[in-house]
Amino acid sequence: MADTETRDNKRAKARQPRRAAGKPGGKPTLRTIAEMTGLAITTISRALNNAPELSEETRVRVQKIAAEVGYVPDRTALRLKTGRTHVVSLILDPHDEILGFGQSMVSGLTEALRGTPYHLVITPMFTGGAPIDPIRYILRNKAADGVIFSRTQPDDDRAKLLMEENFPFVSHGRTALPSAHPYVDYDNYAFAHHAVMRLKAKGCRKVTIILPPDRFSFGHHLRDGFMAAIRETGLDYEIIDGATLDNTADQIRLATMRRIAEPDAPDGFICTGDAAALSIMAGITDAGFEIGKDVQMVVKQTSGIFSQVRPKVDAIFEDTALAGKQMGELLLRRINGEPAEQLQILHEPEIWF
């Protein structure tokens, strides 16, 4: 009986999670992970920081074990030792149109930072404030090691200041600045071009598109792709009047209602965001027209919502969760000194029709 109990105890202990070295239940350290993997402490540290000189297999293995044992770096000690905060700041504009965008992006960023010493802090960019203000705050207070921001402009002051300060950042969207900088972007030119071609194939005679305010880079790309397809097809067209992507849902709905009830109204709508698309659908329906019969639509969506919407509309997908993950990965590589020219990704549209 005693021998059986001893064997059972040994088996039970073998099944228990591996604990930190030292006293039972002690806080896991770099040394803990080093002893478990047989790797040097410096290698463990570099793996947790996604150092590019290490193999992906080593980084994944170390980060997996760190997560299993519940390793959490001592951020105060790290900052004193390295001068780094181990904070990544995501600057978000809490606009209606990008609420789903922000949620997906945070999910992707969290995935990229998992198992590293970095944690994510969201810095809000409120309506009426200057976009550069959060950047200045972070630089002045050394509040982060790197920054991620969206809604870029061709001559973006945020990107210029960060490059002047040699401060790591990744933008969601491109600029027209002469110096290369890291970015992850969606090919809005291709989206608009595909959308016009789809409406042409569905028999539309006149198409329209809702655009963001002209100051944003992705608005220029959307307009350029739209107009290129208009020239190729010879379709009649107009830009939605009285509303932009930044208007409220009701403003977009009312602008759609007014226009579709007027003579020579468009019969093909290109919607460049989820919330705007729902508002346009409401405006078309409230005006007494039927989507899919009187009017056709192509929607750019950043969620799966339009697979549940009836009547069904054609959708082209933008994977913002993937973009968030990639931006997190690129930012860590930039923090570790990789050249900006190697840290640029452009996503092709994912067509769902």
Stockholm file with secondary structure:
# STOCKHOLM 1.0

chainA/1-353         MADTETRDNKRAKARQPRRAAGKPGGKPTLRTIAEMTGLAITTISRALNNAPELSEETRVRVQKIAAEVGYVPDRTALRLKTGRTHVVSLILDPHDEILGFGQSMVSGLTEALRGTPYHLVITPMFTGGAPIDPIRYILRNKAADGVIFSRTQPDDDRAKLLMEENFPFVSHGRTALPSAHPYVDYDNYAFAHHAVMRLKAKGCRKVTIILPPDRFSFGHHLRDGFMAAIRETGLDYEIIDGATLDNTADQIRLATMRRIAEPDAPDGFICTGDAAALSIMAGITDAGFEIGKDVQMVVKQTSGIFSQVRPKVDAIFEDTALAGKQMGELLLRRINGEPAEQLQILHEPEIWF
#=GR chainA/1-353 SS CHHHHHHHHHHHHHHSCCCCSSSTTCCCCHHHHHHHHTCCHHHHHHHHTTCTTSCHHHHHHHHHHHHHHTCCCCHHHHHHHHSCCCEEEEEECCCGGGHHHHHHHHHHHHHHHTTSSCEEEEEECCTTSCTTHHHHHHHHHTCCSEEEEESCCTTCHHHHHHHHTTCCEEEESCCCCSSCCCEEEECHHHHHHHHHHHHHHTTCSEEEECCCCTTSHHHHHHHHHHHHHHHHHCCEEEECSSCCTTSCHHHHHHHHHHHHTSTTCCSEEEECSHHHHHHHHHHHHHTTCCBTTTBEEEEEESSSGGGSCSSCCEEEECCHHHHHHHHHHHHHHHHTTCCGGGCEEEECCEECC
#=GC SS_cons         CHHHHHHHHHHHHHHSCCCCSSSTTCCCCHHHHHHHHTCCHHHHHHHHTTCTTSCHHHHHHHHHHHHHHTCCCCHHHHHHHHSCCCEEEEEECCCGGGHHHHHHHHHHHHHHHTTSSCEEEEEECCTTSCTTHHHHHHHHHTCCSEEEEESCCTTCHHHHHHHHTTCCEEEESCCCCSSCCCEEEECHHHHHHHHHHHHHHTTCSEEEECCCCTTSHHHHHHHHHHHHHHHHHCCEEEECSSCCTTSCHHHHHHHHHHHHTSTTCCSEEEECSHHHHHHHHHHHHHTTCCBTTTBEEEEEESSSGGGSCSSCCEEEECCHHHHHHHHHHHHHHHHTTCCGGGCEEEECCEECC
//
